[in-house]
Amino acid sequence: IVGIVTRQDILRFRFLKTQVYAPLGSIFQVEEEKLKESPWYEILKEIKRLTSQHNISIYSVGGFVRDLLLGIPNFDLDIVVEGDINHIIHNLMDKWQGDIKIHEQFGTCEITFDGKRIDIATARMEYYEKPGSLPQVQRSSFWLDLKRRDFTINALAMSLNSENFGEIIDLYGGLEDLTRKELRILHNLSFIEDPTRILRGIRLETRLSFN
């Protein structure tokens, strides 16, 4: 029993491919059996171990989480770290050999191997001095990091921390928009700050058949 059941709740339960029920704004757990179907499962398990070992918080965000819920394979993994990303980089590179690019200006790095790519970023917030300019970046919390995303369905996150591994976090109604098959920006200056989000939206609209 979850309380009042709305028409949107029923539609979400009926049409979300994974058949996971979650009221808007709530947190629910993705079963580990489901994660085992992902090509990232072994790396996700290693990250889970590192969160406990180094006392840091790590979340997967964006496309991987979105596609996991839609049942679509995704070979790009975006993770956000509250803490020092160097621990993660060194441990992953020790276990899986690949190419690495570090972008110190933005506090990010990119690792590619076996046709897959991991983007690792320090939790950050950003602001734009003028429309279309590169953002000014500063370290922040995971919760503020989600706020800077482009679309609500890309602001969905999944905890990779040992104490709540697999929890889906939805602060901006991304689950609702997955059910409705809609792309919705987080704030009305989104396309002004970064016009390339329009192109990303067109690509997502075509790939996912969303509105």
Secondary structure, DSSP 8 states (H G I E B T S, - for coil): --S---HHHHHHHHH-TT-----TT-EEE--HHHHTTSTTHHHHHHHHHHHHHHT-EEEEETHHHHHHHHT----EEEEEEES-HHHHHHHHHHHS--EEEEEGGGTEEEEEETTEEEEEEE-EEEE-SSTTS--EEEE--HHHHHHT-SBGGGS-EEE-STTSTTEEE-SSSHHHHHHHT---BSSTTHHHH-THHHHHHHHHHHHHT--
